[in-house]
């Protein structure tokens, strides 16, 4: 065979192989199936179905978001503190009517005192507003905060009593009665409420859960959660409460440490905040006519108002900087 014939055979074989490869490759590689899927997705019916699915998904996401928002609003409304709840948390045995009567009396007394001292009706009106709405609310918040702090300090000792009682073989209800009779206030009163609620037929877990509504602190919430888990799953309650007591004590140590570290900043803030008032008072005592221009002229009154506003802003900023939540 000459070279020409051999070359022709090789070219013919290569051509046949190329034709076979071109015909079979799309089937072997899945290219035809991919083209078919693209044509199907590119069809108007597929586009419409895809748009409908996207619309349904958006509608579902909107419904879920709306449901979550409604749940969040219900939770906020449920946990919103009413006046009765704040009075109970502050340990004040008075009704809403008695509280508003006390507010009215405080407003009238403070307004009359300012009016008698200054002879200015505007200051008297300001005294009425401050006495009726400011001072009682401040006293209520202060008393509530102090009671929560006392409860947090005494609560680990109550838990230790429960732990020792359970390890010695006493039932949990007897341990609660011991605390209700012998602990320090306000722990004694709160545990007495738990015991009395149980006597009325409420389960222990529900009675312990109500402790958090009367004492909205993390320690009371942890205690209710521990009792609820132990009632449902069992386990060593003494060991769990012992760990809880240790965690609460460590939290208190951390809080006291932060208070000690930030005491210098708090003292500086108190000095800076009281310095303008003290200097103004001393200057007025030494040179009354020099200071009278501040409240006798319009410019002085504007300066006093602006100074008070900026002082309030500065005190709020400093308080925010040195206030820590544990």
Secondary structure, DSSP 4 states (H G I P E B T S, - for coil): --HHHHHHHHHHHHHHHHHHHHHHHHHHHTHHHHHHHHHHHHSHHHHHHHHHHHHHHHHHHHHHHHHHHHHHHHHHHHHPPPHHHHHHHTT----HHHHHHHHHHHHHHHHHHHHHHH--HHHHHHHHHIIIIIHHHHHHHHHHHHHHHHHHHHHHHHHHHHHHHHHTT--HHHHHHHHHHHSPTTHHHHHHHHHHHHHTT--HHHHHHHHHHHS-SHHHHHHHHHHHHHHHH---HHHHHHHHHHHHHHHHHHHHHHHHHTHHHHHHHHHHHHHHHHHHHHHHHH-HHHHTHHHHSHHHHHHHHHHHHHHHHHHHHHHHHH----
